[in-house]
Amino acid sequence: MLEEFAPLALVTILAALQQAYFALQVIHARRRFHIPPPAVSGNEDFERVYRAHRYKYFIGYSESALQRLRPLYFGATMLWILIGLASLGVLSQLCSRYLGYNPMTAARSYVEL
């Protein structure tokens, strides 16, 4: 059962590392553009770094306006994939618990054929 939590733990750790990276980028931008906390405006370049949210989008958004759409679409696609896989996981658990049918076990036996 513990091995089922490993992917969740990995995603949680990666998300925490990503947030830490963004926080460090904002701190660096505050120092570079002389924007003291709690101010969130003043320099246009700082504001772009402060508003960036996802890694690919962050890189494109903080560099050039022409590079923003492709990373935005990539981030949105990854978000929909995450929502879809999380929904499948929830449905699988509900089926297993309340219907006595485990779709993951059925899928594994189908793949092993």
TIMARLUM-618060 format. One line per field, with one value per residue (C-alpha): residue in three letters; x, y, z. Coordinates in steps of 0.2 Angstrom, whole numbers, plus 5000, padded with zeros to 4 digits. Layout:
<atoms>
rest = (ALA; ...)
u = (X; ...)
v = (Y; ...)
w = (Z; ...)
</atoms>
This chain:
<atoms>
rest = (MET; LEU; GLU; GLU; PHE; ALA; PRO; LEU; ALA; LEU; VAL; THR; ILE; LEU; ALA; ALA; LEU; GLN; GLN; ALA; TYR; PHE; ALA; LEU; GLN; VAL; ILE; HIS; ALA; ARG; ARG; ARG; PHE; HIS; ILE; PRO; PRO; PRO; ALA; VAL; SER; GLY; ASN; GLU; ASP; PHE; GLU; ARG; VAL; TYR; ARG; ALA; HIS; ARG; TYR; LYS; TYR; PHE; ILE; GLY; TYR; SER; GLU; SER; ALA; LEU; GLN; ARG; LEU; ARG; PRO; LEU; TYR; PHE; GLY; ALA; THR; MET; LEU; TRP; ILE; LEU; ILE; GLY; LEU; ALA; SER; LEU; GLY; VAL; LEU; SER; GLN; LEU; CYS; SER; ARG; TYR; LEU; GLY; TYR; ASN; PRO; MET; THR; ALA; ALA; ARG; SER; TYR; VAL; GLU; LEU)
u = (5000; 5014; 5020; 5004; 5009; 5026; 5019; 5009; 5024; 5035; 5023; 5021; 5040; 5042; 5028; 5036; 5053; 5045; 5037; 5053; 5062; 5048; 5050; 5069; 5067; 5055; 5068; 5082; 5071; 5066; 5085; 5089; 5076; 5076; 5058; 5056; 5042; 5027; 5027; 5022; 5024; 5036; 5047; 5039; 5052; 5050; 5031; 5033; 5043; 5031; 5016; 5023; 5016; 5021; 5039; 5038; 5026; 5038; 5053; 5043; 5033; 5048; 5058; 5047; 5029; 5031; 5036; 5021; 5007; 5016; 5021; 5004; 4995; 5008; 5004; 4985; 4987; 4997; 4984; 4970; 4980; 4983; 4964; 4960; 4972; 4967; 4948; 4952; 4961; 4946; 4934; 4945; 4945; 4926; 4923; 4935; 4927; 4908; 4906; 4919; 4927; 4945; 4948; 4967; 4968; 4957; 4969; 4984; 4977; 4972; 4990; 4998; 4989)
v = (5000; 5012; 5011; 5019; 5035; 5036; 5045; 5057; 5061; 5064; 5076; 5085; 5087; 5093; 5106; 5112; 5113; 5123; 5135; 5137; 5141; 5154; 5162; 5163; 5171; 5184; 5188; 5190; 5201; 5212; 5215; 5218; 5231; 5238; 5234; 5232; 5221; 5222; 5232; 5222; 5236; 5248; 5241; 5232; 5218; 5215; 5214; 5201; 5190; 5192; 5187; 5172; 5155; 5140; 5135; 5135; 5150; 5158; 5158; 5164; 5177; 5185; 5186; 5191; 5194; 5184; 5168; 5168; 5159; 5142; 5139; 5145; 5132; 5119; 5123; 5122; 5105; 5098; 5105; 5096; 5080; 5082; 5084; 5070; 5058; 5063; 5061; 5043; 5039; 5045; 5035; 5020; 5022; 5024; 5009; 4998; 5004; 5004; 4993; 4980; 4982; 4988; 4995; 4995; 4976; 4973; 4984; 4975; 4958; 4964; 4971; 4955; 4944)
w = (5000; 5004; 4986; 4980; 4989; 4981; 4965; 4976; 4987; 4971; 4964; 4981; 4982; 4964; 4967; 4983; 4974; 4960; 4972; 4981; 4964; 4960; 4977; 4975; 4958; 4965; 4979; 4966; 4956; 4971; 4974; 4956; 4953; 4971; 4975; 4994; 5001; 5002; 4986; 4971; 4958; 4952; 4939; 4924; 4923; 4942; 4939; 4925; 4937; 4951; 4941; 4933; 4939; 4930; 4925; 4906; 4907; 4919; 4908; 4893; 4902; 4911; 4895; 4880; 4876; 4860; 4869; 4881; 4872; 4869; 4887; 4892; 4882; 4888; 4906; 4903; 4894; 4908; 4921; 4911; 4911; 4929; 4932; 4921; 4930; 4947; 4942; 4936; 4952; 4962; 4952; 4953; 4972; 4973; 4962; 4972; 4989; 4985; 4970; 4974; 4957; 4956; 4938; 4941; 4945; 4929; 4919; 4926; 4922; 4904; 4901; 4907; 4894)
</atoms>
